[in-house]
Amino acid sequence: MSHSIQPIKVYLCEPRGFCAGVERAIEIVELALKKYGPPIYVRHEIVHNRWVVEDLRRKGVVFVQEVDEVPAGAITVFSAHGIAESVEQAAAARGLPVLDATCPLVTKVHVEAQRYEAEGRQIILIGHAGHPEVEGTSGRVKEPVLLISSVEEVATLEVRDPERLAYVTQTTLSLDDTRGIIEALEARFPKIVGPSTRDICYATQNRQNAVRALMPHVDLLLVIGAENSSNSNRLRDLGEEMGVESYLIADADALQPRWLEGKSAVGITAGASAPELLVEQLIERLKQLSTCEVEPFVVKKETTKFRLPESLLNVAS
């Protein structure tokens, strides 16, 4: 089949793949394995990527849905997406030794939501229903949040007091994703308050900016990421919105050779939970199918690193 595919220029988006929050979460699990030995128990997927989860499982990590599935006294890790207070309390009630791998930017959203509620404000959460991060943030305040994910929903919101409102956002949404919703909220509720744009997750925005900059140069976009990864899906959607044929794939095996027919330039990026190894495997697969010239497409260099829990610092050094 490769004979029908012409030589291809491959552009590698940068930044792509792991963000600092994901790197920290995976490192916490790896260091816990090193310090305490297997098994280590993790509530939910540590990050939204099957390859990462399976790799850790092979090393002795057991993934559970709830903390009541964790044996007494076993080391327990909370995932990068954050947890509700009730989960924290359930672990404490059982005396489980806990390592919290919640992304610091998610923790920041939790703190903001609690601060707004303490000021007597009703919380509007911009995010996707069912996402673990949304469930965690919702469970960090006492009153039920108003969850919205589109501009249209703003018009139908029923609030307690339009003068006492605040909004927070799911971190895997970018400034671009939330801008329209925030503008609609501010138009309908002029007294609403929200976090500074500096508090939005840098990684989501950076990966979208890189895709946006690359799209005029390619005729196919391949996004490596999990189906349940919010930021990966958005990267694929962004390519499509800009008129480029775009696919979200879990790994190199999901690549369909027919997608390459008639294409001369392919862009590759990866969601914030996708390891670089999957990018490398995809490039190798492309090279099996066609003559490829691979070139980095650098929009921004990321240097952010998040501090590890104190109990693991001596293991990391």
C-alpha positions in Angstrom: 0.0 0.0 0.0 2.9 2.3 0.6 3.6 2.8 -3.1 0.4 4.9 -3.4 1.6 7.3 -0.7 3.9 10.2 -1.8 6.8 11.5 0.3 5.6 13.3 3.3 6.8 16.2 5.4 6.1 15.6 9.1 5.8 18.5 11.5 6.1 17.8 15.2 4.2 20.3 17.2 5.9 21.7 20.3 4.8 21.9 22.9 3.0 18.5 22.9 2.4 15.6 25.2 3.0 15.5 28.9 2.4 18.7 30.9 4.1 19.4 34.3 1.0 18.1 36.2 1.0 14.8 34.4 4.7 14.4 34.7 4.4 15.0 38.5 1.5 12.6 38.9 3.4 9.7 37.1 6.6 10.5 39.0 4.7 10.3 42.3 3.5 6.8 41.4 6.9 5.7 40.2 8.7 7.0 43.3 6.1 5.4 45.6 6.8 2.0 43.9 10.5 2.6 44.4 10.1 3.6 48.1 7.4 1.3 49.3 7.4 -1.5 46.7 4.3 -2.9 45.0 1.4 -3.0 45.2 0.6 0.8 45.2 -3.1 1.6 44.9 -4.3 4.5 42.7 -7.9 5.8 42.7 -9.1 6.1 39.1 -6.7 6.4 36.2 -3.6 8.4 37.3 -3.9 10.3 34.0 -6.2 9.7 30.9 -3.9 7.5 28.9 -4.3 3.7 28.5 -0.6 3.2 27.7 0.5 4.9 30.9 -2.0 3.0 33.0 -1.0 -0.4 31.5 2.7 0.4 32.0 2.2 1.2 35.7 -0.1 -1.8 36.1 2.7 -4.0 34.9 5.0 -2.5 37.5 2.6 -3.3 40.4 0.1 -0.5 40.5 -3.6 -1.5 41.2 -6.2 0.9 39.9 -9.5 1.1 41.9 -12.7 3.1 41.5 -13.1 4.0 45.2 -10.9 4.0 48.3 -13.0 1.3 50.0 -11.4 -1.2 47.5 -8.0 -0.4 48.9 -6.7 -3.0 51.5 -6.1 -1.7 55.0 -2.8 0.2 55.4 -2.0 0.1 51.6 -0.3 3.2 50.0 -3.0 5.1 48.1 -2.5 7.7 45.4 -5.1 10.2 44.3 -5.0 10.9 40.5 -3.9 14.2 38.8 -7.6 15.2 38.2 -8.3 15.9 41.9 -10.8 14.5 44.3 -13.9 15.6 46.3 -13.5 16.2 50.0 -15.6 13.1 50.7 -13.0 10.9 49.1 -10.3 12.5 51.2 -12.4 11.9 54.3 -13.1 8.3 53.4 -9.4 7.6 53.0 -8.6 9.4 56.3 -11.4 7.5 58.1 -9.7 4.2 57.1 -6.3 5.5 58.1 -4.9 5.0 54.6 -1.4 6.5 53.9 -2.1 8.8 51.0 0.0 10.5 48.3 -2.0 13.3 46.6 -1.0 13.6 42.9 -3.6 16.3 42.2 -2.2 18.8 39.7 -1.3 22.0 41.6 -3.3 24.0 39.0 -6.4 21.9 39.9 -5.8 22.4 43.6 -5.7 26.2 42.8 -9.2 25.9 41.3 -10.4 24.1 44.4 -9.0 26.9 46.6 -10.6 29.6 44.5 -14.0 27.9 44.6 -13.9 27.6 48.3 -12.8 31.2 48.7 -15.7 32.4 46.5 -18.2 30.3 48.5 -16.8 31.7 51.8 -17.7 35.1 50.4 -21.3 34.0 50.0 -21.2 33.5 46.2 -22.9 30.7 44.3 -20.4 28.8 42.1 -20.7 28.3 38.4 -18.3 25.7 37.1 -17.4 25.7 33.4 -16.6 22.1 32.4 -17.8 18.8 31.1 -20.3 16.7 33.1 -18.8 13.4 34.3 -15.1 14.5 34.0 -13.2 13.4 37.1 -11.8 17.0 37.6 -15.4 18.4 37.5 -16.5 15.8 40.1 -13.5 16.7 42.3 -14.1 20.5 42.1 -17.8 20.1 42.7 -17.0 18.1 45.8 -14.8 20.8 47.2 -17.6 23.2 48.0 -20.6 22.8 50.3 -23.4 23.9 48.0 -24.1 22.3 44.6 -22.3 24.0 41.7 -24.1 25.1 38.5 -22.3 23.2 35.8 -22.3 24.6 32.2 -20.3 23.8 29.1 -21.7 26.1 26.4 -22.7 29.7 25.7 -26.3 28.6 25.2 -26.6 27.3 28.7 -25.8 30.7 30.2 -29.2 32.0 29.1 -31.1 29.3 31.0 -29.2 29.4 34.2 -31.3 29.9 37.3 -29.3 31.5 40.0 -29.9 32.3 43.7 -28.7 35.9 43.5 -27.3 37.5 40.3 -25.3 39.9 42.5 -23.4 37.1 44.3 -21.9 34.8 41.7 -18.5 33.4 40.8 -17.2 31.1 38.1 -14.3 28.7 38.0 -13.2 26.5 35.1 -12.0 22.9 34.4 -8.3 23.2 33.8 -8.2 21.1 30.6 -10.2 23.8 28.9 -8.2 26.7 27.4 -8.7 30.4 27.5 -10.1 30.1 23.9 -12.5 27.3 25.0 -14.0 29.3 27.8 -13.8 32.9 26.5 -17.2 32.9 24.9 -18.9 31.4 28.0 -17.2 33.8 30.3 -18.2 36.8 28.1 -21.8 35.5 28.1 -21.8 35.2 31.9 -20.4 38.7 32.3 -23.0 40.1 29.9 -25.9 38.5 31.8 -24.4 38.9 35.3 -22.3 42.0 35.4 -21.3 41.5 39.1 -20.0 38.0 38.6 -16.3 37.4 39.6 -13.8 34.8 38.4 -10.1 33.9 38.6 -7.3 35.8 36.7 -6.5 34.5 33.3 -3.1 33.7 34.7 -4.7 30.9 36.6 -5.9 29.0 33.5 -3.9 25.9 32.7 -0.9 27.0 30.6 -0.5 23.6 29.0 -3.9 23.3 27.4 -3.6 26.8 25.8 0.0 26.2 24.6 -0.9 22.9 22.9 -3.8 24.6 21.1 -1.8 27.6 20.1 0.8 25.3 18.5 -1.9 23.4 16.5 -3.4 26.7 15.4 -0.1 28.0 14.2 0.7 24.7 12.3 -2.6 24.1 10.5 -1.9 26.4 7.5 1.2 24.3 6.8 -0.4 20.8 6.8 -3.2 18.8 5.1 -3.5 16.2 7.9 -3.4 16.4 11.7 -2.7 13.3 13.9 -3.4 13.8 17.6 -2.2 11.1 19.9 -4.4 10.8 23.0 -7.1 8.9 24.7 -10.7 9.0 23.7 -11.6 10.2 27.2 -9.0 12.9 27.2 -10.7 16.3 27.1 -7.7 18.3 25.9 -6.8 15.7 23.2 -10.3 15.7 21.8 -10.1 19.5 21.7 -6.9 19.4 19.7 -8.5 17.2 17.1 -11.6 19.5 17.0 -9.4 22.5 16.5 -7.7 21.0 13.4 -11.1 20.2 11.9 -12.4 23.7 12.7 -9.4 25.1 10.7 -10.3 22.9 7.7 -7.7 20.2 8.1 -8.5 16.5 8.1 -7.8 15.5 11.7 -7.8 12.3 13.7 -7.5 11.4 17.4 -5.6 8.1 17.7 -4.5 6.1 20.8 -1.3 4.9 19.2 0.6 4.1 15.9 -1.6 1.0 15.4 -4.6 3.2 14.9 -3.1 5.0 12.0 -5.0 4.2 8.7 -2.7 4.3 5.7 -5.5 5.6 3.5 -5.5 8.8 5.5 -2.1 9.6 4.0 -3.0 9.2 0.3 -2.7 12.5 -1.5 -1.2 14.2 1.6 2.1 16.0 1.4 2.4 17.5 5.0 1.3 15.9 8.2 1.2 17.5 11.6 1.6 15.5 14.8 0.7 16.5 18.3 -0.2 14.8 21.5 -2.5 15.5 24.4 -1.2 16.4 27.8 -1.4 12.8 29.1 0.3 11.1 26.1 3.9 9.9 26.5 6.5 10.8 23.9 7.2 7.1 23.2 3.8 7.0 21.4 4.9 9.9 19.2 8.1 8.1 18.4 6.3 5.0 17.4 3.9 6.9 15.2 6.9 8.5 13.4 8.4 5.0 12.8 5.0 3.8 11.4 4.9 6.8 9.0 8.4 6.0 7.9 7.3 2.4 7.1 4.5 3.8 4.9 6.3 6.6 3.1 9.5 8.6 2.8 9.3 11.1 5.6 11.2 14.3 6.4 10.6 15.1 10.1 10.9 18.7 11.3 10.1 20.3 14.7 7.5 23.0 14.7 8.2 24.9 17.9 5.8 27.6 19.0 6.8 27.7 22.7 9.2 26.0 25.1 7.7 24.8 28.4 9.9 24.8 31.5 7.3 24.5 34.3 8.1 21.9 37.0 5.9 21.2 40.0 7.3 20.2 43.4 6.9 16.6 44.6 5.4 15.7 48.0 7.9 16.1 50.8 7.8 12.3 51.6 9.1 11.5 48.2 11.8 14.1 47.8 14.6 11.9 49.3 13.7 9.1 46.8 13.8 11.4 43.8 17.3 12.8 44.7 
